[in-house]
Amino acid sequence: MATDYYKTLGVERNATTEQIKAAYRKLARKHHPDLNPNDEQAKKRFQEINEANEVLSDPESRKKYDKYGEQWKHADQFEAAEKQRGSQQARGGFGGGDPYGGGGYGGASEADFADLFGGMFGGRGGRQVKFRGQDFQAESRLDLRGAYKTHKQTLNVNGKQIRITVPAGVEDGQTIKIGGHGGPGTNGGPHGDLYITFRIEPDPKFHRVGKDLYITETVDLTTALLGGTLTLDTLDGAVKLNVAPETQNNTKVKLKGKGFPVYKKEGEFGDLYVTYTVELPKNLTEREKELIKELAELRNKA
């Protein structure tokens, strides 16, 4: 039985692109293999959802699917054959009448398509048409530190283990293409491609905006007033940071080149912005209170 991509995603045939994407995201989260380990049915369902989304979320693919159904991948060949058939009819090449009922391919059956290709390219001495394989979609989930450095990762794509190199600096939602790792072609045609979308999990400490990183660092009152140093953990390791005397709350400083690596630009990094939060002391002793009062009196006299 032919697969109905609209039914797979649970949307109407007149659904908007946004409705299709929303349905895909909801179903992909539900059936993702990471959330359903050792569940072969969920894995199969996830693959079907990806395939349906791949076709229906692309306007050109969707247009071909709406016209040709499960034969949509051969739309270009169908249309070329139709053009040739029309030309031959004009010259009397097919004899009298229209063997396909005079209608366009929008009303033709799958048998019509098969007859047409069998007659033109099939078993009567013609060549076999090579069809490119289906493109695959996959998703890779990383934490921020995983996206910081280039590393190897193994993905399970349609039951096959594929080892890829994740370049440093990939962004959340970014998609890269791995050529030739999609589905096999037909009649010796080339493989399709693999498209991998990266999902970067939020980091509890660092906030990323493009190539720059933002962090909030607590400074005790004494260091804020008198100056000093503190040790700051960055994604590139610990660094010593000088705090200027009389640093105010919410002061922001920039550490050049300590941000995120720029995708596909070796050795280029963004900046790290540090915002100081001055922490007031708690549970003061009597002596500390006396000293603070003394300081207040001195400040008032000044």
Helices and strands as residue ranges (DSSP letters): H 5-9, H 17-31, H 40-56, H 59-68, G 69-74, H 75-90, G 105-107, H 110-121, E 136-142, H 144-148, E 151-157, E 160-166, E 175-178, E 194-200, E 207-209, E 212-220, H 221-226, E 228-234, E 237-243, E 252-255, E 272-279, H 286-301
